[in-house]
Amino acid sequence: MDIATRVPVAGPTFIRQLARIVEFDGQPSGLAPSQRLGQWIDWVRAVTLSRALDRPLDTPPPSVPHGDDAADEVAQLRRALEAQIGDRERWDRAMSQAASDADGSFAEPRKRYSALQHAMQAATGRLRGTLREHLARGTPAQARLAELDAVMELVVSPREHRLLAAVPGLLAERHRQLQRRASADRDTPDLLTQAIPAADAWLQILRKDMQDLLLAELDLRFMPIDGLLAALRTQ
């Protein structure tokens, strides 16, 4: 489909970025989010979720942990992950390797992308668990939220992991697409200026696409963390 006529894709920034990069014309599935979620929950987790929702909030509230320290931890982790995603030197090494490979291999950029995905998954998973521990020591309502979040993570995370793990494969196609375009541009330079694009310009486009997607994925992974932090700071 021509870019000018492509229907805009609705959804989080990550979905819109991915649709733009892989030139995907997204069509709605017809299912509401609650219906789609219902297809993911097996009966065991449905029972666990129901028990957490139905448990009465009749225990006396203990002292609620202060949220400022947790907020600092969240902010520090986010800055650290953003710095890793923006590490120009490591990206340049990966892209240089891709440019020097005789077969135009995407192996090094793909390895870099996957490593950053794994780093995000591990770090945000640990932090999410820490915030739940804080909430579990708070008010009954906070403790219930911690329990619900633990169940929802078990339900959603495996599917989320499978979907996000497929992104490097889509980027491999983006790599091939940009490489073909760059080759065509070199073979047919602009007739007015006779300018030939820089040899590595397409690799810089690819690098930016990959970084933009990783930052959007970071936003996605921080959504439940931000929600838990907001609950922790509610007195």
Phi, psi and omega in degrees: 000140179295141183302323183294334183253001182292134179288129179301141180268128178274160176128186180299164181305320181302315181295317180294319178297315181297317179298321179294315186291318182267005178054054183260131177266092186288136176240137180298146183282342183090352179260136173290154179306322180294323178293318180295319179297322180299332178285341183271340189266117176281173188293329180295312180288331176297319178294316179299317179296318180297319179296319179295323180287326186272346183296129181292148179265072186244010177273147180292137182290126174282185177292135183272129178300145178285140185273350186295317179297319179295321179298320178297319180296319178298313182296319180296318180295318180297316179298319181296317180290322176298322179295320178296318179295325183270006182296096186296322183299315181290324176295318181298322178296316180296318181290323178297321178296319179296321181290329184274343180293131183300326183267010180064037186298144176263010190300311185291313175301322179295318179298318179297315180298312181296322179297320179290324175299315181295321178298317179296314182299314183293313185292316181289328176297315178297316182294321178299318177296321179297317179295323177296322178298319177298315181295324181298336178266007181264216181289164177304320179295321178293320179297321177296317179300319178300318180293318179296319180295323179298319179293316182295326177296319178297326182284313191271322189301316179301318179292318177301317181297317180297317182293316181290329178293342179278347184298316178305327176295322176293323178291331175298321177291322176299320177301312180295322181296311180295322180296318178296318180296318180297320179296319179294321179295323179291327181284331181231077181296161180304128185289335181279316185257346186056025182276136175255127182303150177304144186301326185255012183299320182292330177291326178290325174297316179297316178302314181295320177302315182293319179293318179299318179294320179295320178294323177292322176295324177299316176303317181298315182289336180272353180302307178294328179296314179297323178294318178295321179295318178299320178293323181294329182272358178272119181262000000 
